[in-house]
């Protein structure tokens, strides 16, 4: 913001970074979960190991929680006065 960024730009940058990390984690997590389905198939009652609805719901929940967890610091970062932030540095 000290260099001319708008509060919405700061918020977008923070949210993009967090959601990029979450997306990478979800890709590796879902791939790993599908890879080990044979090991856990005996523990799943009433579900197939690659049930798309369950995977979609888990992914949606993770993205929702991560977006909410990223929104709070992003909102705070977008409201900080640049001069006060630079003084602390």
Backbone atoms as SQL, in Angstrom:
CREATE TABLE atoms (id INTEGER PRIMARY KEY, chain TEXT, resi INTEGER, resn TEXT, atom TEXT, x REAL, y REAL, z REAL);
INSERT INTO atoms VALUES
  (1, 'A', 1, 'UNK', 'N', 0.819, -1.180, 0.000),
  (2, 'A', 1, 'UNK', 'CA', 0.000, 0.000, 0.000),
  (3, 'A', 1, 'UNK', 'C', 0.864, 1.246, 0.000),
  (4, 'A', 2, 'UNK', 'N', 2.085, 1.127, 0.555),
  (5, 'A', 2, 'UNK', 'CA', 2.982, 2.276, 0.561),
  (6, 'A', 2, 'UNK', 'C', 3.434, 2.619, -0.857),
  (7, 'A', 3, 'UNK', 'N', 3.372, 1.648, -1.758),
  (8, 'A', 3, 'UNK', 'CA', 3.788, 1.885, -3.139),
  (9, 'A', 3, 'UNK', 'C', 2.602, 2.108, -4.071),
  (10, 'A', 4, 'UNK', 'N', 1.406, 2.280, -3.524),
  (11, 'A', 4, 'UNK', 'CA', 0.260, 2.619, -4.344),
  (12, 'A', 4, 'UNK', 'C', -0.779, 1.533, -4.521),
  (13, 'A', 5, 'UNK', 'N', -0.629, 0.408, -3.859),
  (14, 'A', 5, 'UNK', 'CA', -1.633, -0.645, -3.983),
  (15, 'A', 5, 'UNK', 'C', -2.902, -0.250, -3.237),
  (16, 'A', 6, 'UNK', 'N', -4.007, -0.637, -3.784),
  (17, 'A', 6, 'UNK', 'CA', -5.294, -0.390, -3.146),
  (18, 'A', 6, 'UNK', 'C', -5.564, -1.494, -2.125),
  (19, 'A', 7, 'UNK', 'N', -6.409, -1.248, -1.129),
  (20, 'A', 7, 'UNK', 'CA', -6.729, -2.294, -0.145),
  (21, 'A', 7, 'UNK', 'C', -7.265, -3.575, -0.791),
  (22, 'A', 8, 'UNK', 'N', -8.048, -3.458, -1.830),
  (23, 'A', 8, 'UNK', 'CA', -8.562, -4.645, -2.516),
  (24, 'A', 8, 'UNK', 'C', -7.431, -5.440, -3.164),
  (25, 'A', 9, 'UNK', 'N', -6.404, -4.745, -3.658),
  (26, 'A', 9, 'UNK', 'CA', -5.256, -5.431, -4.260),
  (27, 'A', 9, 'UNK', 'C', -4.484, -6.225, -3.221),
  (28, 'A', 10, 'UNK', 'N', -4.296, -5.639, -2.045),
  (29, 'A', 10, 'UNK', 'CA', -3.582, -6.328, -0.963),
  (30, 'A', 10, 'UNK', 'C', -4.355, -7.572, -0.548),
  (31, 'A', 11, 'UNK', 'N', -5.658, -7.423, -0.425),
  (32, 'A', 11, 'UNK', 'CA', -6.497, -8.555, -0.043),
  (33, 'A', 11, 'UNK', 'C', -6.430, -9.663, -1.096),
  (34, 'A', 12, 'UNK', 'N', -6.457, -9.288, -2.356),
  (35, 'A', 12, 'UNK', 'CA', -6.386, -10.256, -3.442),
  (36, 'A', 12, 'UNK', 'C', -5.052, -10.998, -3.443),
  (37, 'A', 13, 'UNK', 'N', -3.972, -10.303, -3.183),
  (38, 'A', 13, 'UNK', 'CA', -2.650, -10.931, -3.158),
  (39, 'A', 13, 'UNK', 'C', -2.557, -11.965, -2.043),
  (40, 'A', 14, 'UNK', 'N', -3.015, -11.595, -0.859),
  (41, 'A', 14, 'UNK', 'CA', -2.950, -12.527, 0.277),
  (42, 'A', 14, 'UNK', 'C', -3.840, -13.739, 0.024),
  (43, 'A', 15, 'UNK', 'N', -5.055, -13.506, -0.437),
  (44, 'A', 15, 'UNK', 'CA', -5.973, -14.621, -0.697),
  (45, 'A', 15, 'UNK', 'C', -5.435, -15.534, -1.806),
  (46, 'A', 16, 'UNK', 'N', -4.851, -14.946, -2.840),
  (47, 'A', 16, 'UNK', 'CA', -4.307, -15.755, -3.940),
  (48, 'A', 16, 'UNK', 'C', -3.172, -16.654, -3.453),
  (49, 'A', 17, 'UNK', 'N', -2.283, -16.116, -2.626),
  (50, 'A', 17, 'UNK', 'CA', -1.171, -16.918, -2.121),
  (51, 'A', 17, 'UNK', 'C', -1.664, -18.084, -1.273),
  (52, 'A', 18, 'UNK', 'N', -2.606, -17.814, -0.397),
  (53, 'A', 18, 'UNK', 'CA', -3.113, -18.875, 0.473),
  (54, 'A', 18, 'UNK', 'C', -3.845, -19.936, -0.335),
  (55, 'A', 19, 'UNK', 'N', -4.712, -19.516, -1.234),
  (56, 'A', 19, 'UNK', 'CA', -5.472, -20.489, -2.004),
  (57, 'A', 19, 'UNK', 'C', -4.595, -21.263, -2.988),
  (58, 'A', 20, 'UNK', 'N', -3.490, -20.681, -3.424),
  (59, 'A', 20, 'UNK', 'CA', -2.545, -21.419, -4.261),
  (60, 'A', 20, 'UNK', 'C', -1.891, -22.546, -3.463),
  (61, 'A', 21, 'UNK', 'N', -1.513, -22.250, -2.236),
  (62, 'A', 21, 'UNK', 'CA', -0.943, -23.289, -1.370),
  (63, 'A', 21, 'UNK', 'C', -1.964, -24.381, -1.053),
  (64, 'A', 22, 'UNK', 'N', -3.185, -23.975, -0.795),
  (65, 'A', 22, 'UNK', 'CA', -4.230, -24.952, -0.497),
  (66, 'A', 22, 'UNK', 'C', -4.508, -25.829, -1.710),
  (67, 'A', 23, 'UNK', 'N', -4.537, -25.236, -2.885),
  (68, 'A', 23, 'UNK', 'CA', -4.778, -26.012, -4.100),
  (69, 'A', 23, 'UNK', 'C', -3.680, -27.048, -4.314),
  (70, 'A', 24, 'UNK', 'N', -2.439, -26.652, -4.115),
  (71, 'A', 24, 'UNK', 'CA', -1.340, -27.615, -4.236),
  (72, 'A', 24, 'UNK', 'C', -1.461, -28.742, -3.230),
  (73, 'A', 25, 'UNK', 'N', -1.804, -28.403, -2.009),
  (74, 'A', 25, 'UNK', 'CA', -1.986, -29.431, -0.977),
  (75, 'A', 25, 'UNK', 'C', -3.142, -30.358, -1.288),
  (76, 'A', 26, 'UNK', 'N', -4.209, -29.801, -1.809),
  (77, 'A', 26, 'UNK', 'CA', -5.356, -30.641, -2.151),
  (78, 'A', 26, 'UNK', 'C', -5.058, -31.572, -3.315),
  (79, 'A', 27, 'UNK', 'N', -4.316, -31.092, -4.289),
  (80, 'A', 27, 'UNK', 'CA', -3.967, -31.951, -5.425),
  (81, 'A', 27, 'UNK', 'C', -3.140, -33.143, -4.952),
  (82, 'A', 28, 'UNK', 'N', -2.118, -32.879, -4.151),
  (83, 'A', 28, 'UNK', 'CA', -1.292, -33.979, -3.635),
  (84, 'A', 28, 'UNK', 'C', -2.071, -34.842, -2.653),
  (85, 'A', 29, 'UNK', 'N', -2.922, -34.237, -1.854),
  (86, 'A', 29, 'UNK', 'CA', -3.710, -34.992, -0.878),
  (87, 'A', 29, 'UNK', 'C', -4.717, -35.921, -1.522),
  (88, 'A', 30, 'UNK', 'N', -5.441, -35.418, -2.515),
  (89, 'A', 30, 'UNK', 'CA', -6.423, -36.254, -3.204),
  (90, 'A', 30, 'UNK', 'C', -5.718, -37.356, -3.987),
  (91, 'A', 31, 'UNK', 'N', -4.618, -37.015, -4.631),
  (92, 'A', 31, 'UNK', 'CA', -3.857, -38.042, -5.362),
  (93, 'A', 31, 'UNK', 'C', -3.340, -39.116, -4.409),
  (94, 'A', 32, 'UNK', 'N', -2.850, -38.692, -3.251),
  (95, 'A', 32, 'UNK', 'CA', -2.379, -39.661, -2.262),
  (96, 'A', 32, 'UNK', 'C', -3.511, -40.495, -1.703),
  (97, 'A', 33, 'UNK', 'N', -4.662, -39.872, -1.473),
  (98, 'A', 33, 'UNK', 'CA', -5.803, -40.617, -0.953),
  (99, 'A', 33, 'UNK', 'C', -6.289, -41.656, -1.950),
  (100, 'A', 34, 'UNK', 'N', -6.315, -41.290, -3.210),
  (101, 'A', 34, 'UNK', 'CA', -6.741, -42.252, -4.232),
  (102, 'A', 34, 'UNK', 'C', -5.707, -43.361, -4.384),
  (103, 'A', 35, 'UNK', 'N', -4.428, -43.022, -4.202),
  (104, 'A', 35, 'UNK', 'CA', -3.365, -44.028, -4.339),
  (105, 'A', 35, 'UNK', 'C', -3.417, -45.086, -3.235),
  (106, 'A', 36, 'UNK', 'N', -3.857, -44.717, -2.053),
  (107, 'A', 36, 'UNK', 'CA', -3.860, -45.691, -0.946),
  (108, 'A', 36, 'UNK', 'C', -5.245, -46.268, -0.664),
  (109, 'A', 37, 'UNK', 'N', -6.117, -46.238, -1.649),
  (110, 'A', 37, 'UNK', 'CA', -7.480, -46.726, -1.438),
  (111, 'A', 37, 'UNK', 'C', -7.533, -48.210, -1.092),
  (112, 'A', 38, 'UNK', 'N', -6.623, -48.981, -1.594),
  (113, 'A', 38, 'UNK', 'CA', -6.633, -50.419, -1.278),
  (114, 'A', 38, 'UNK', 'C', -6.326, -50.681, 0.196),
  (115, 'A', 39, 'UNK', 'N', -5.507, -49.834, 0.791),
  (116, 'A', 39, 'UNK', 'CA', -5.166, -50.033, 2.201),
  (117, 'A', 39, 'UNK', 'C', -6.329, -49.682, 3.132),
  (118, 'A', 40, 'UNK', 'N', -7.099, -48.682, 2.767),
  (119, 'A', 40, 'UNK', 'CA', -8.166, -48.231, 3.654),
  (120, 'A', 40, 'UNK', 'C', -9.548, -48.723, 3.242),
  (121, 'A', 41, 'UNK', 'N', -9.640, -49.489, 2.170),
  (122, 'A', 41, 'UNK', 'CA', -10.955, -49.923, 1.693),
  (123, 'A', 41, 'UNK', 'C', -11.668, -50.800, 2.712),
  (124, 'A', 42, 'UNK', 'N', -10.946, -51.510, 3.570),
  (125, 'A', 42, 'UNK', 'CA', -11.585, -52.341, 4.582),
  (126, 'A', 42, 'UNK', 'C', -12.154, -51.507, 5.735),
  (127, 'A', 43, 'UNK', 'N', -11.703, -50.262, 5.874),
  (128, 'A', 43, 'UNK', 'CA', -12.184, -49.406, 6.952),
  (129, 'A', 43, 'UNK', 'C', -13.390, -48.565, 6.561),
  (130, 'A', 44, 'UNK', 'N', -13.727, -48.537, 5.292),
  (131, 'A', 44, 'UNK', 'CA', -14.830, -47.713, 4.806),
  (132, 'A', 44, 'UNK', 'C', -16.111, -48.548, 4.758),
  (133, 'A', 45, 'UNK', 'N', -17.092, -48.139, 5.526),
  (134, 'A', 45, 'UNK', 'CA', -18.356, -48.864, 5.560),
  (135, 'A', 45, 'UNK', 'C', -19.416, -48.064, 4.811),
  (136, 'A', 46, 'UNK', 'N', -19.942, -48.637, 3.746),
  (137, 'A', 46, 'UNK', 'CA', -20.975, -47.981, 2.968),
  (138, 'A', 46, 'UNK', 'C', -20.456, -46.997, 1.934),
  (139, 'A', 47, 'UNK', 'N', -19.151, -46.926, 1.737),
  (140, 'A', 47, 'UNK', 'CA', -18.562, -46.034, 0.744),
  (141, 'A', 47, 'UNK', 'C', -17.616, -46.808, -0.146),
  (142, 'A', 48, 'UNK', 'N', -17.548, -46.388, -1.374),
  (143, 'A', 48, 'UNK', 'CA', -16.498, -46.927, -2.233),
  (144, 'A', 48, 'UNK', 'C', -15.237, -46.105, -1.965),
  (145, 'A', 49, 'UNK', 'N', -14.064, -46.664, -2.158),
  (146, 'A', 49, 'UNK', 'CA', -12.837, -45.931, -1.839),
  (147, 'A', 49, 'UNK', 'C', -12.658, -44.633, -2.608),
  (148, 'A', 50, 'UNK', 'N', -13.203, -44.540, -3.796),
  (149, 'A', 50, 'UNK', 'CA', -13.063, -43.310, -4.584),
  (150, 'A', 50, 'UNK', 'C', -14.425, -42.658, -4.806),
  (151, 'A', 51, 'UNK', 'N', -15.215, -42.558, -3.759),
  (152, 'A', 51, 'UNK', 'CA', -16.545, -41.950, -3.843),
  (153, 'A', 51, 'UNK', 'C', -16.397, -40.475, -4.205),
  (154, 'A', 52, 'UNK', 'N', -16.847, -40.067, -5.396),
  (155, 'A', 52, 'UNK', 'CA', -16.629, -38.679, -5.835),
  (156, 'A', 52, 'UNK', 'C', -17.346, -37.649, -4.966),
  (157, 'A', 53, 'UNK', 'N', -18.520, -37.972, -4.467),
  (158, 'A', 53, 'UNK', 'CA', -19.252, -37.023, -3.633),
  (159, 'A', 53, 'UNK', 'C', -18.508, -36.744, -2.332),
  (160, 'A', 54, 'UNK', 'N', -17.962, -37.777, -1.720),
  (161, 'A', 54, 'UNK', 'CA', -17.210, -37.611, -0.479),
  (162, 'A', 54, 'UNK', 'C', -15.944, -36.799, -0.705),
  (163, 'A', 55, 'UNK', 'N', -15.239, -37.091, -1.779),
  (164, 'A', 55, 'UNK', 'CA', -14.016, -36.348, -2.092),
  (165, 'A', 55, 'UNK', 'C', -14.346, -34.891, -2.389),
  (166, 'A', 56, 'UNK', 'N', -15.423, -34.649, -3.146),
  (167, 'A', 56, 'UNK', 'CA', -15.828, -33.283, -3.469),
  (168, 'A', 56, 'UNK', 'C', -16.221, -32.506, -2.213),
  (169, 'A', 57, 'UNK', 'N', -16.933, -33.153, -1.307),
  (170, 'A', 57, 'UNK', 'CA', -17.329, -32.481, -0.071),
  (171, 'A', 57, 'UNK', 'C', -16.121, -32.163, 0.803),
  (172, 'A', 58, 'UNK', 'N', -15.170, -33.094, 0.884),
  (173, 'A', 58, 'UNK', 'CA', -13.969, -32.853, 1.680),
  (174, 'A', 58, 'UNK', 'C', -13.141, -31.717, 1.090),
  (175, 'A', 59, 'UNK', 'N', -13.002, -31.700, -0.225),
  (176, 'A', 59, 'UNK', 'CA', -12.251, -30.632, -0.893),
  (177, 'A', 59, 'UNK', 'C', -12.952, -29.286, -0.696),
  (178, 'A', 60, 'UNK', 'N', -14.262, -29.273, -0.830),
  (179, 'A', 60, 'UNK', 'CA', -15.021, -28.032, -0.643),
  (180, 'A', 60, 'UNK', 'C', -14.886, -27.509, 0.786),
  (181, 'A', 61, 'UNK', 'N', -14.943, -28.394, 1.745),
  (182, 'A', 61, 'UNK', 'CA', -14.781, -27.994, 3.141),
  (183, 'A', 61, 'UNK', 'C', -13.393, -27.413, 3.396),
  (184, 'A', 62, 'UNK', 'N', -12.373, -28.052, 2.847),
  (185, 'A', 62, 'UNK', 'CA', -11.008, -27.554, 3.026),
  (186, 'A', 62, 'UNK', 'C', -10.826, -26.178, 2.389),
  (187, 'A', 63, 'UNK', 'N', -11.347, -25.989, 1.188),
  (188, 'A', 63, 'UNK', 'CA', -11.218, -24.694, 0.513),
  (189, 'A', 63, 'UNK', 'C', -11.987, -23.621, 1.278),
  (190, 'A', 64, 'UNK', 'N', -13.158, -23.962, 1.776),
  (191, 'A', 64, 'UNK', 'CA', -13.946, -23.000, 2.544),
  (192, 'A', 64, 'UNK', 'C', -13.265, -22.574, 3.826),
  (193, 'A', 65, 'UNK', 'N', -12.727, -23.530, 4.560),
  (194, 'A', 65, 'UNK', 'CA', -12.028, -23.219, 5.811),
  (195, 'A', 65, 'UNK', 'C', -10.767, -22.409, 5.529),
  (196, 'A', 66, 'UNK', 'N', -10.028, -22.788, 4.502),
  (197, 'A', 66, 'UNK', 'CA', -8.801, -22.057, 4.161),
  (198, 'A', 66, 'UNK', 'C', -9.116, -20.636, 3.701),
  (199, 'A', 67, 'UNK', 'N', -10.192, -20.461, 2.937),
  (200, 'A', 67, 'UNK', 'CA', -10.563, -19.128, 2.475),
  (201, 'A', 67, 'UNK', 'C', -10.961, -18.245, 3.651),
  (202, 'A', 68, 'UNK', 'N', -11.699, -18.802, 4.600),
  (203, 'A', 68, 'UNK', 'CA', -12.076, -18.028, 5.780),
  (204, 'A', 68, 'UNK', 'C', -10.853, -17.704, 6.631),
  (205, 'A', 69, 'UNK', 'N', -9.953, -18.679, 6.778),
  (206, 'A', 69, 'UNK', 'CA', -8.735, -18.456, 7.568),
  (207, 'A', 69, 'UNK', 'C', -7.816, -17.441, 6.895),
  (208, 'A', 70, 'UNK', 'N', -7.852, -17.344, 5.584),
  (209, 'A', 70, 'UNK', 'CA', -7.026, -16.369, 4.879),
  (210, 'A', 70, 'UNK', 'C', -7.677, -14.998, 4.838),
  (211, 'A', 71, 'UNK', 'N', -8.999, -14.960, 4.887),
  (212, 'A', 71, 'UNK', 'CA', -9.715, -13.693, 4.787),
  (213, 'A', 71, 'UNK', 'C', -9.422, -12.780, 5.975),
  (214, 'A', 72, 'UNK', 'N', -9.370, -13.339, 7.164),
  (215, 'A', 72, 'UNK', 'CA', -9.165, -12.508, 8.351),
  (216, 'A', 72, 'UNK', 'C', -7.825, -11.768, 8.332),
  (217, 'A', 73, 'UNK', 'N', -6.695, -12.441, 8.097),
  (218, 'A', 73, 'UNK', 'CA', -5.433, -11.696, 8.007),
  (219, 'A', 73, 'UNK', 'C', -5.365, -10.786, 6.782),
  (220, 'A', 74, 'UNK', 'N', -6.004, -11.185, 5.691),
  (221, 'A', 74, 'UNK', 'CA', -6.002, -10.348, 4.487),
  (222, 'A', 74, 'UNK', 'C', -6.758, -9.051, 4.749),
  (223, 'A', 75, 'UNK', 'N', -7.867, -9.145, 5.445),
  (224, 'A', 75, 'UNK', 'CA', -8.638, -7.944, 5.775),
  (225, 'A', 75, 'UNK', 'C', -7.837, -7.035, 6.694),
  (226, 'A', 76, 'UNK', 'N', -7.146, -7.638, 7.659),
  (227, 'A', 76, 'UNK', 'CA', -6.333, -6.841, 8.580),
  (228, 'A', 76, 'UNK', 'C', -5.171, -6.178, 7.833),
  (229, 'A', 77, 'UNK', 'N', -4.542, -6.906, 6.919),
  (230, 'A', 77, 'UNK', 'CA', -3.425, -6.350, 6.154),
  (231, 'A', 77, 'UNK', 'C', -3.881, -5.223, 5.244),
  (232, 'A', 78, 'UNK', 'N', -5.098, -5.299, 4.744),
  (233, 'A', 78, 'UNK', 'CA', -5.578, -4.253, 3.846),
  (234, 'A', 78, 'UNK', 'C', -5.983, -2.985, 4.593),
  (235, 'A', 79, 'UNK', 'N', -6.135, -3.071, 5.897),
  (236, 'A', 79, 'UNK', 'CA', -6.540, -1.903, 6.682),
  (237, 'A', 79, 'UNK', 'C', -5.395, -1.233, 7.424),
  (238, 'A', 80, 'UNK', 'N', -4.200, -1.785, 7.331),
  (239, 'A', 80, 'UNK', 'CA', -3.057, -1.224, 8.037),
  (240, 'A', 80, 'UNK', 'C', -2.588, 0.049, 7.348),
  (241, 'A', 81, 'UNK', 'N', -2.295, 1.057, 8.132),
  (242, 'A', 81, 'UNK', 'CA', -1.745, 2.295, 7.595),
  (243, 'A', 81, 'UNK', 'C', -0.297, 2.035, 7.183),
  (244, 'A', 82, 'UNK', 'N', 0.084, 2.338, 5.949),
  (245, 'A', 82, 'UNK', 'CA', 1.446, 2.036, 5.487),
  (246, 'A', 82, 'UNK', 'C', 2.541, 2.689, 6.331),
  (247, 'A', 83, 'UNK', 'N', 2.331, 3.882, 6.796),
  (248, 'A', 83, 'UNK', 'CA', 3.365, 4.558, 7.587),
  (249, 'A', 83, 'UNK', 'C', 3.578, 3.859, 8.921),
  (250, 'A', 84, 'UNK', 'N', 2.522, 3.389, 9.544),
  (251, 'A', 84, 'UNK', 'CA', 2.666, 2.679, 10.817),
  (252, 'A', 84, 'UNK', 'C', 3.385, 1.362, 10.584),
  (253, 'A', 85, 'UNK', 'N', 3.046, 0.649, 9.505),
  (254, 'A', 85, 'UNK', 'CA', 3.707, -0.608, 9.203),
  (255, 'A', 85, 'UNK', 'C', 5.183, -0.419, 8.895),
  (256, 'A', 86, 'UNK', 'N', 5.537, 0.657, 8.177),
  (257, 'A', 86, 'UNK', 'CA', 6.930, 0.911, 7.849),
  (258, 'A', 86, 'UNK', 'C', 7.733, 1.340, 9.079),
  (259, 'A', 87, 'UNK', 'N', 7.117, 1.983, 10.028),
  (260, 'A', 87, 'UNK', 'CA', 7.819, 2.368, 11.251),
  (261, 'A', 87, 'UNK', 'C', 8.239, 1.168, 12.071),
  (262, 'A', 88, 'UNK', 'N', 7.409, 0.119, 12.064),
  (263, 'A', 88, 'UNK', 'CA', 7.728, -1.089, 12.821),
  (264, 'A', 88, 'UNK', 'C', 8.834, -1.888, 12.162),
  (265, 'A', 89, 'UNK', 'N', 9.067, -1.696, 10.879),
  (266, 'A', 89, 'UNK', 'CA', 10.122, -2.394, 10.170),
  (267, 'A', 89, 'UNK', 'C', 11.415, -1.728, 10.503);
